[in-house]
Amino acid sequence: AFACRFLSDERLGTLFASAAARSEARGWLGGLCFCGLGEHAFPLLQSYIDRSSDVQTAAALLLSAPKGVLSLPLPRHWLDTYRRMLNRWQLYHARCRLDIAAARARSAEGERRVGEPASQVFARCAFCNASLQTGGG
């Protein structure tokens, strides 16, 4: 806040650029304050993943990224990597929650969602347990 108040715009821009570069080099997620969660954050996130092997944090951050980011190849790769990891560890419920969150984020971006299946009702006789035909006919 002190720098924002007393430095010139040029010096402030230089300060932010150097802080963002240091954050990227170290893989420090605090640098997202300087670059946001758009495409400018990709090198920083990749550096973070390379240094920590923590793709979960990157995937979680991407779910709140600005419009259009999830449709880019690198974020999709990170999400797919995390999805495969959850499957490998047999954390299927967590994977489903990830898929639901990603679908909601994409639908908020305006991407076309896969058609939801029509609801299905199965009826059976309570006495003999025989299946009853539904839907007329």
C-alpha positions as CSV (number, residue, x, y, z in Angstrom):
1,A,0.0,0.0,0.0
2,F,2.9,2.3,0.8
3,A,4.4,1.8,-2.7
4,C,1.1,2.4,-4.4
5,R,0.7,5.7,-2.6
6,F,4.1,7.1,-3.0
7,L,5.8,5.6,-6.1
8,S,5.2,6.9,-9.6
9,D,3.2,4.7,-12.0
10,E,6.3,3.8,-13.9
11,R,8.3,2.7,-10.8
12,L,5.2,0.9,-9.4
13,G,4.8,-1.0,-12.7
14,T,8.5,-2.0,-12.5
15,L,8.1,-3.1,-8.9
16,F,5.0,-5.3,-9.7
17,A,6.7,-6.8,-12.7
18,S,9.8,-7.8,-10.7
19,A,7.6,-9.2,-7.9
20,A,5.6,-11.2,-10.4
21,A,8.9,-12.5,-12.0
22,R,10.3,-13.5,-8.6
23,S,7.0,-15.3,-7.7
24,E,7.1,-17.1,-11.0
25,A,10.7,-18.2,-10.5
26,R,10.0,-19.5,-7.0
27,G,6.6,-20.9,-7.8
28,W,5.1,-18.8,-5.0
29,L,1.3,-18.6,-5.3
30,G,1.3,-15.2,-3.6
31,G,2.3,-13.8,-7.0
32,L,-1.2,-14.4,-8.2
33,C,-1.9,-11.0,-6.6
34,F,0.2,-9.5,-9.3
35,C,-0.9,-11.5,-12.3
36,G,-4.5,-12.7,-11.5
37,L,-5.8,-16.1,-12.6
38,G,-5.8,-15.4,-16.3
39,E,-3.3,-16.6,-18.9
40,H,-0.6,-14.5,-17.2
41,A,-0.8,-16.9,-14.3
42,F,0.0,-20.0,-16.3
43,P,3.8,-19.8,-16.0
44,L,3.5,-19.2,-12.2
45,L,1.1,-22.1,-11.7
46,Q,3.4,-24.4,-13.8
47,S,6.4,-23.4,-11.8
48,Y,4.4,-24.1,-8.6
49,I,3.4,-27.5,-9.9
50,D,6.9,-28.3,-11.0
51,R,8.3,-27.4,-7.6
52,S,5.6,-28.9,-5.3
53,S,3.9,-31.6,-7.5
54,D,0.6,-30.1,-6.1
55,V,-1.7,-30.2,-9.1
56,Q,-4.7,-30.2,-6.7
57,T,-4.2,-26.5,-5.6
58,A,-3.8,-25.4,-9.3
59,A,-7.0,-27.3,-10.2
60,A,-8.9,-25.7,-7.3
61,L,-7.6,-22.2,-8.3
62,L,-8.6,-22.8,-11.9
63,L,-12.2,-23.5,-10.9
64,S,-12.5,-19.8,-9.9
65,A,-10.6,-18.4,-12.9
66,P,-12.0,-15.8,-15.2
67,K,-14.2,-16.6,-18.2
68,G,-12.6,-18.6,-20.9
69,V,-9.6,-19.9,-18.9
70,L,-11.0,-23.5,-18.5
71,S,-11.3,-23.9,-22.2
72,L,-7.6,-23.4,-22.8
73,P,-5.3,-26.5,-23.2
74,L,-3.0,-26.0,-20.2
75,P,-5.8,-25.6,-17.6
76,R,-7.6,-28.6,-19.1
77,H,-4.4,-30.6,-18.9
78,W,-4.0,-29.7,-15.2
79,L,-7.6,-30.6,-14.5
80,D,-7.3,-33.9,-16.4
81,T,-4.1,-34.8,-14.5
82,Y,-5.8,-34.1,-11.2
83,R,-8.9,-36.1,-12.3
84,R,-6.7,-39.1,-13.3
85,M,-4.9,-38.9,-9.9
86,L,-8.2,-39.0,-8.0
87,N,-9.2,-42.1,-10.1
88,R,-5.9,-43.8,-9.4
89,W,-6.3,-43.3,-5.7
90,Q,-9.9,-44.5,-6.0
91,L,-11.3,-41.2,-4.7
92,Y,-14.3,-41.3,-7.0
93,H,-16.5,-39.1,-4.9
94,A,-13.9,-36.3,-4.8
95,R,-13.5,-36.8,-8.6
96,C,-17.2,-36.4,-9.1
97,R,-17.2,-33.2,-7.0
98,L,-14.4,-31.9,-9.2
99,D,-16.3,-32.8,-12.3
100,I,-19.4,-31.0,-11.0
101,A,-17.5,-27.9,-10.0
102,A,-15.7,-27.8,-13.4
103,A,-19.0,-28.3,-15.2
104,R,-20.6,-25.4,-13.2
105,A,-17.6,-23.2,-13.9
106,R,-17.8,-24.0,-17.7
107,S,-21.5,-23.4,-17.8
108,A,-20.9,-20.0,-16.1
109,E,-18.5,-19.3,-18.9
110,G,-21.3,-20.0,-21.4
111,E,-19.8,-23.2,-22.7
112,R,-22.4,-25.7,-24.0
113,R,-23.1,-28.3,-21.5
114,V,-23.6,-31.9,-22.3
115,G,-27.3,-32.7,-22.4
116,E,-28.7,-33.9,-19.1
117,P,-30.4,-37.2,-19.3
118,A,-34.2,-37.2,-18.9
119,S,-35.3,-38.4,-15.5
120,Q,-36.2,-42.0,-15.3
121,V,-38.9,-43.6,-13.2
122,F,-39.1,-47.3,-12.5
123,A,-42.2,-48.7,-10.9
124,R,-42.8,-52.1,-9.5
125,C,-45.6,-53.9,-7.8
126,A,-45.3,-53.8,-4.0
127,F,-47.0,-57.2,-3.8
128,C,-45.3,-59.3,-6.4
129,N,-42.2,-57.1,-7.1
130,A,-42.9,-57.3,-10.9
131,S,-41.9,-54.4,-13.0
132,L,-44.7,-52.0,-14.2
133,Q,-44.5,-50.4,-17.6
134,T,-44.4,-46.6,-17.4
135,G,-44.8,-43.8,-19.9
136,G,-48.0,-45.1,-21.5
137,G,-48.5,-48.0,-23.7
